[in-house]
Amino acid sequence: MARHEPLRTRYPSSDSGPYQEVLDDTAFDFAPVPVHGEDGMRDALRELAAAGFDVSRDVPVRATLLQVGPADHVVVVVVHHIAADGASTLPLARDTMLAYTSRVQGHAPEWAPLPARYTDHALGHLGRLGDATHPQSLLSRQIDFWRSTLDGVPELLDLPVDRPRPARRTHTVLLCRSRFLQN
């Protein structure tokens, strides 16, 4: 959690909309949760995956230690897409395994410094985009492109929906059930 800022960032709302709040430190209660058999494991995984995130209040990651047997445990990490995507899954899994292995051996992980933080990456992109008020900046040109491309397109498309659209956008996460969770 200390190594990766997006995992300890929440997104509360203000009068001007949501904003990022990076917490200094976040910890998990890693008391083992006993599960019994394959059905118990499946039920525990389903429950962990189905629980939504309130990213305005909580960090976008949950970790749980399931106790399968006296000396057998499974670490389950559930991450909201706001904090991890396909490209970040491998480094997150690698760092989780290193941290877990180090802690099992009785010491803190020895990290190689990250080449850049997420905020450095984001600020670098913002720097390349330039100032929206400068007509020749990349950002200004992209905004102009999308304004002209989307000119005349209705704000809402009349498509079939499975639930009514809320009057105000919320941060409620809807679970897309995987094949595993449906079985």
MOTAUR-V787205 format. One line per field, one symbol per residue. phi: phi as a letter, one per 40 degrees, with the letter a starting at -180 (. if undefined). A space follows every 10 residues. Layout:
phi=???
//
This chain:
phi=.ccbddcbbb bcbbcchcac bcccaabbcb cdbcbbgccc cccccccccc ccbbccbbcc abbbbcccad bbbbcbbbbc ccbabdcccc cccccccccc cccccgaccb ccdccacdcc cccccccccg cccccccdcc ccccdccccc dgcccbccbc bcaccccbcb ccccccccdc ccc
//
